[in-house]
Amino acid sequence: MSFKAVALLALATGFATVANAQSGTGTTTRYWDCCKPSCSWGGKALVSSPVQQCDKNNSPLTGGDSNQSACNGGDAYMCADQTPQVNPSNPLQAFGFAAANVGGASESDTCCGCYELTFTSTSLATAGKSMIVQVTNTGSDLVQNQFDLAFPGGGVGIFNACSNQYGSFPLGAQYGGITDGSLCDQYPAALQAGCKFRFGWFEGADNPTVSYKKVTCPAALTAKTGCVRNGEGTTGSSGASASSSTVAAASSSSSTSAYQAPSSSTTTTTVAPTTTTTTVAPSSSAATTTLSTYQSASTTTTDVPSSSAATTTLSTYQSPSTTTTTSAAGATTTTSASLSAYTPPANSSSSKTHKSHKTHKTTTTTSAGASAASDCGVQYVTLYDL
């Protein structure tokens, strides 16, 4: 076989391995050996950081590769919170961790990657359950497409750091662990929930088969390991959704904008304006201009259905200060503004907007021939920016 043929065969094999690491069918087993996870060592894959490792008391360890695994006489262990849990958004799905051999791919292809396992045997398949696991470990005793689920009480396998970390408690068989869920009550407190998960949500299923596919890791898993594969990101969040928080903020705060036709029923109360009077003496008439500046009105907004035929704004003004106007002929006119009500044109809208009025100008003009006895009196014209 030529060198070119060998190279092409190797390339094809590599492509097949990567493809197999994306989806396929496989088997599951279970374990919990308390050892530092293989993916906790640096350089295993292109990730944000290696999988979190813990000390004997389950406190996060720093120091990286300087911490040797407890299975080799060191002080680094698997963190107790890297145990399974039910997806809070889907009771038929769970999150967890696993040692895995996926499609024969290397750790550089699988460390901190996530796979959705859909159960194809046992009562889990009947119930339609699935599990998303993050790969945190590997094992020389794993066969191709085997997911060794990290369940406390699932058996220590070829290594055992649990007795050193927690002392004596029922470990069960070396492979398979305990078979009686009541023994979980004798486990260290940090491991009890994970142990009971196996006999609860997992229904005590014994090594069910699965179909698997590569998926984006849930944040619920990466938050525990601190490990995200470069370029893959995470899904899910523990905070409130952006839409709900935005609505809450909009309903509890007021905004200031130029006045437009209101889109919902609004009652506006405007405090007494400050009045400035400027007298101009032209040759034919004397004009008095009154500039009213209104303070920001407190606004209460009530949404109306989109089918509503009209919206109504009622503005009530307190009595402004008295205005005295002197004409060029020497006549003196004293007026007081009366209370007025303004109703804008009918308008149909369903948008939710808080409004406030811009400053607007009120102009009063008295002709040179006007007198106090005139039937017309002084007219006030109010301009609204609509």
C-alpha positions in Angstrom: 0.0 0.0 0.0 1.4 3.4 -1.0 2.1 6.2 1.5 -0.7 8.2 -0.2 -3.2 5.4 0.4 -2.2 5.1 4.0 -2.6 8.8 4.5 -6.0 8.8 2.9 -7.1 5.8 5.1 -5.9 7.6 8.2 -7.7 10.7 7.2 -10.9 8.8 6.5 -10.6 7.0 9.8 -10.2 10.3 11.6 -13.3 11.7 9.9 -15.3 8.6 10.9 -14.1 8.9 14.5 -15.2 12.5 14.7 -18.6 11.6 13.1 -19.1 8.8 15.6 -18.4 11.2 18.4 -21.4 13.3 17.3 -24.1 10.7 17.5 -24.7 6.9 17.6 -25.9 4.2 20.0 -24.2 3.0 23.1 -24.4 1.5 26.6 -24.3 2.9 30.1 -22.7 1.8 33.3 -22.2 3.6 36.6 -19.4 4.5 39.0 -18.3 6.8 41.8 -14.6 6.4 42.8 -14.0 9.9 44.3 -10.8 10.3 42.2 -9.7 13.6 40.6 -11.4 13.6 37.1 -9.2 13.0 34.1 -10.5 16.2 32.5 -9.2 18.2 35.6 -5.7 17.9 34.2 -4.5 20.8 32.0 -3.9 20.4 28.3 -6.5 17.6 27.8 -8.6 19.8 25.5 -9.2 23.3 24.3 -11.5 24.5 27.1 -12.2 27.5 29.3 -10.5 25.8 32.2 -10.1 22.1 33.4 -12.9 20.5 35.4 -13.0 21.7 39.0 -11.3 19.5 41.5 -11.9 19.5 45.2 -10.1 18.8 48.5 -11.1 16.1 51.0 -13.8 18.4 52.4 -15.3 19.2 48.9 -13.8 22.7 48.8 -12.6 23.8 45.4 -8.9 23.3 44.9 -6.6 25.8 43.1 -3.1 24.8 41.9 -4.2 22.8 38.8 -1.8 20.1 37.9 0.3 20.5 41.1 -2.6 18.6 42.9 -2.2 14.9 42.5 -5.2 12.6 42.4 -6.3 11.0 45.7 -6.2 7.7 43.8 -2.5 8.1 43.4 -1.8 9.3 47.0 -2.6 13.0 46.4 -5.2 15.3 47.9 -7.4 16.1 44.9 -10.9 14.5 44.7 -14.0 14.5 42.6 -16.3 17.3 43.8 -19.4 16.0 45.5 -21.7 18.4 43.6 -20.8 16.8 40.3 -23.8 14.4 40.8 -27.0 14.0 38.8 -30.1 16.2 39.2 -33.5 16.5 37.5 -33.9 19.2 34.9 -36.1 21.8 36.7 -37.7 22.7 33.4 -38.4 19.1 32.2 -39.2 16.3 34.7 -38.5 13.7 32.1 -34.9 14.9 31.6 -31.9 14.8 34.0 -28.5 16.4 34.0 -25.3 14.6 35.1 -21.7 13.7 34.5 -19.9 10.7 33.1 -16.7 9.1 32.1 -16.9 8.2 28.5 -15.5 6.6 25.4 -17.4 8.2 22.6 -16.9 6.7 19.2 -13.3 6.0 19.9 -12.5 9.7 20.0 -9.7 11.0 22.2 -10.1 13.1 25.3 -9.2 16.2 23.3 -12.5 15.6 21.4 -14.7 14.7 24.3 -13.5 16.4 27.5 -16.2 18.8 28.8 -18.4 18.0 25.8 -22.1 17.2 26.5 -24.2 14.4 25.1 -27.9 13.8 25.3 -28.6 10.2 26.1 -32.1 8.9 25.2 -32.8 5.7 26.9 -33.7 2.8 24.7 -34.3 0.0 27.2 -35.6 -0.6 30.7 -38.5 1.4 32.3 -36.6 4.6 31.4 -37.4 4.1 27.8 -41.0 3.3 28.5 -41.3 6.6 30.4 -39.6 8.5 27.6 -36.7 9.8 29.7 -33.4 11.3 28.7 -30.3 12.6 30.3 -27.7 15.2 29.3 -24.2 14.4 30.6 -21.0 16.3 30.6 -17.9 14.2 30.0 -15.5 14.8 32.9 -13.5 11.6 32.9 -12.2 8.7 30.9 -11.3 5.1 31.7 -9.0 2.4 30.3 -11.7 -0.1 31.1 -14.4 1.6 28.9 -15.4 0.1 25.6 -16.4 2.2 22.6 -19.6 4.3 23.0 -19.8 3.5 26.7 -21.0 6.2 29.1 -20.1 5.5 32.8 -22.6 7.6 34.7 -21.2 9.3 37.9 -23.7 8.1 40.6 -22.6 7.9 44.2 -23.0 4.3 45.3 -22.6 3.1 41.7 -19.4 1.2 42.4 -15.8 2.4 42.7 -14.5 0.3 39.8 -10.7 -0.1 39.5 -9.9 2.9 41.8 -11.2 3.8 45.3 -10.5 7.1 46.9 -13.9 7.2 48.7 -12.8 5.3 51.8 -9.9 7.7 52.2 -12.1 10.8 51.7 -15.2 9.7 53.8 -14.2 6.8 55.9 -16.4 3.7 56.1 -19.8 3.6 54.5 -21.5 0.9 52.3 -19.9 0.9 48.9 -21.5 -2.2 47.6 -20.0 -4.3 44.8 -16.8 -3.0 43.2 -18.7 -2.8 39.8 -22.3 -1.8 40.2 -22.3 -0.6 43.8 -25.3 -0.9 46.1 -28.6 -2.3 45.1 -30.7 -1.2 48.1 -31.8 2.5 48.0 -32.3 2.6 51.8 -28.5 2.4 52.2 -28.2 5.9 50.7 -29.2 7.2 54.2 -25.9 5.9 55.5 -23.9 7.9 53.0 -22.0 11.1 53.7 -24.5 14.0 53.6 -22.8 15.4 50.5 -23.5 12.2 48.5 -27.0 11.3 49.7 -28.9 13.2 47.1 -26.9 11.8 44.2 -27.3 8.3 45.6 -31.1 8.6 46.0 -31.4 10.0 42.4 -30.4 6.5 41.1 -33.3 4.9 43.0 -35.7 7.7 42.3 -35.8 9.4 39.0 -33.5 6.8 37.5 -35.8 4.0 38.7 -33.0 1.7 39.8 -32.4 0.9 36.1 -29.5 -1.4 35.5 -27.2 -0.3 32.7 -29.8 0.8 30.1 -28.8 1.2 26.5 -29.0 4.6 24.8 -28.9 6.6 21.6 -26.7 9.6 22.0 -26.0 12.9 20.2 -23.6 15.8 20.9 -25.4 18.9 22.3 -24.5 22.2 23.8 -23.9 21.9 27.5 -26.5 23.2 29.9 -25.2 26.0 32.2 -26.4 23.9 35.1 -23.6 21.5 34.4 -20.8 23.9 33.4 -21.5 26.0 36.5 -20.3 23.0 38.6 -17.3 22.0 36.5 -16.2 25.4 35.3 -15.3 23.8 32.0 -16.7 24.9 28.6 -15.2 23.7 25.3 -13.9 26.6 23.2 -16.5 27.9 20.8 -19.4 25.9 22.1 -21.0 28.1 24.8 -23.8 26.9 27.1 -27.6 26.9 27.2 -30.0 27.8 29.9 -29.8 30.3 32.8 -30.7 30.5 36.4 -31.8 34.1 36.2 -35.1 35.6 35.2 -35.8 35.8 31.5 -34.9 39.0 29.7 -38.5 39.5 28.6 -40.0 39.2 32.1 -37.4 41.5 33.7 -37.9 44.0 31.0 -41.6 44.0 31.5 -41.2 44.4 35.3 -38.8 47.3 34.8 -41.2 49.0 32.4 -44.1 48.7 34.8 -42.3 50.0 37.8 -40.5 53.0 36.3 -41.7 56.1 34.4 -40.1 57.5 31.3 -39.9 61.1 30.0 -40.6 61.8 26.3 -42.1 64.5 24.1 -45.8 64.6 24.4 -47.7 62.6 21.8 -51.3 61.4 21.5 -51.7 59.1 24.4 -52.1 55.4 23.8 -53.8 54.6 27.1 -56.3 56.2 29.5 -54.3 58.8 31.4 -55.2 61.2 34.2 -52.7 64.1 34.5 -52.7 66.6 37.3 -50.5 69.7 36.7 -49.5 72.0 39.5 -50.0 75.7 39.3 -47.7 77.2 36.7 -45.2 79.9 37.2 -46.3 82.9 35.2 -43.9 85.4 33.6 -45.4 88.6 32.0 -43.6 90.6 29.4 -45.2 93.9 28.1 -44.4 95.1 24.6 -45.5 98.6 23.5 -45.9 98.7 19.7 -47.2 101.8 18.0 -50.7 100.4 17.4 -51.3 98.0 20.2 -50.0 96.6 23.5 -49.4 92.9 23.7 -48.9 90.9 26.7 -47.3 87.4 26.4 -47.7 85.0 29.2 -45.2 82.1 29.3 -46.3 79.2 31.4 -43.8 76.5 32.4 -45.4 73.3 33.8 -43.7 71.0 36.2 -43.5 67.4 35.2 -46.9 65.8 35.8 -47.3 62.7 37.8 -48.7 60.1 35.5 -50.8 57.1 36.2 -51.3 54.8 33.2 -54.0 52.2 32.8 -53.8 49.9 29.8 -56.9 49.5 27.7 -57.7 46.7 25.2 -56.8 47.3 21.6 -60.5 47.3 20.7 -61.1 50.4 22.8 -62.5 53.2 20.6 -60.9 56.1 22.3 -58.5 57.3 25.0 -59.2 60.2 27.2 -56.7 62.6 28.9 -58.1 64.9 31.6 -55.9 67.8 32.6 -57.0 69.9 35.6 -55.3 73.2 36.3 -55.2 75.0 39.6 -55.9 78.7 39.4 -52.8 80.5 38.1 -51.8 83.9 39.4 -53.8 87.0 38.3 -52.6 88.7 35.1 -53.0 92.5 34.7 -52.8 94.0 31.1 -52.6 97.7 30.4 -53.5 98.8 26.9 -51.8 101.6 25.0 -54.9 103.8 25.6 -54.4 103.5 29.3 -57.3 101.1 30.0 -56.6 98.5 32.6 -57.9 94.9 32.4 -57.6 92.5 35.3 -58.3 88.8 34.6 -58.1 85.5 36.4 -57.8 82.2 34.5 -60.7 79.9 35.2 -60.4 76.2 35.6 -60.5 74.5 32.2 -60.6 70.9 31.0 -59.1 69.6 27.8 -60.1 66.4 26.0 -57.9 65.4 23.1 -59.4 63.7 20.0 -60.4 60.1 20.2 -57.5 57.8 19.4 -57.3 54.0 19.4 -54.1 52.3 20.5 -52.8 49.3 22.5 -49.2 50.3 23.2 -47.8 50.7 26.7 -46.1 54.1 27.0 -45.7 56.5 29.9 -46.0 60.1 28.7 -45.2 63.6 30.1 -45.9 67.0 28.7 -43.3 69.3 27.2 -43.2 72.9 28.3 -45.7 74.8 26.1 -46.6 78.5 25.7 -49.8 80.3 26.4 -50.2 83.7 24.6 -52.8 86.4 25.6 -53.3 89.4 23.3 -55.4 92.4 24.1 -56.2 94.9 21.3 -55.6 98.6 21.8 -59.3 99.4 21.8 -60.4 96.8 24.4 -62.0 97.9 27.7 -63.0 96.3 30.9 -66.6 96.5 29.9 -66.2 94.5 26.7 -68.4 91.5 26.2 -65.5 89.4 24.8 -63.1 89.9 27.7 -59.7 88.4 27.5 -59.3 85.1 25.6 -56.8 82.4 26.5 -55.5 80.1 23.8 -53.8 76.9 25.0 -51.6 75.2 22.5 -50.8 71.5 22.9 -48.2 69.6 21.0 -50.0 66.6 19.7 
